[in-house]
Amino acid sequence: MFWAVGVILAASGAAQADMQYIFNPNDLIDLHDQGVPLGTPDPANPRSVYTGGAGTLYPGYKGIGAWNAAGTGSAMDLEIRADYLKWRDTDGGYITGFNIWLADNPRARGWGESLVIKPNTGLTATAADGWSVEVSTNAWHSDLYYAEWTADDVASALRIGGPDIGDFSFSATLYVDENQNGWDATDPLAVLGQDYTIWFGGYGVGTDSVLHTSGDILFQGTLDIAPVPVPGAVLLSMLGLSVASAKLCRKRT
């Protein structure tokens, strides 16, 4: 009997290493003003946009350190929030492309991200209808994989009052970066069912823009996601139990 339990735990441990992170991409644009009175900051779901190139830089991007030092509820924090909500609600801003890095660089940490991917390990991702996803190595971190999702057309973009796109996901073996130095061998595995903040960055555009290749507006935000077993992992655990039980029965006969 104890041997059978050991098989189950071993199979479950393997499942916990490579886990699936499922999210609704509409939340990237919807959540910023949820859960707190309008006009106050929502530190659980920070969002911001800023114009690229020589355009006006929104306050938070004068330096992530300056934003962190100012703190939640500061004049800078409220100004960032107001800029974002104006872009989203008044200017008709929408999101046509976004990515995850999982590199835990200082900017991502400043937004609360704590999970990292081990160098040279795999990452897979899915998208719903109307969107495409590509997994590749990161141009700034050639040993790290990242995922980028792109709308197939403007009609599928993320916008207030737009269509519910459906669930997206990514699967990887991720670690909690306790030392805040990127991945190292002391970092523990992420735990099933526990919420982790994931940083998303990408492209947002306004009503007169085209797909994200124009690069006019950049977007950053976070979502809290609780990992679940990769599909098939539970079946693998049950299979381990069946095999163990069968062997135990044979020993008893």
Beta strands, then each sheet from edge to edge (+ up, - down):
strand 1: 19-23
strand 2: 47-51
strand 3: 94-100
strand 4: 115-117
strand 5: 123-126
strand 6: 131-137
strand 7: 145-151
strand 8: 168-172
strand 9: 174-176
strand 10: 196-205
strand 11: 217-225
strand 12: 228-229
sheet 1: 5+ 8- 1+ 12-
sheet 2: 2+ 11- 10+ 3- 7+ 6-
sheet 3: 4+ 9-
end
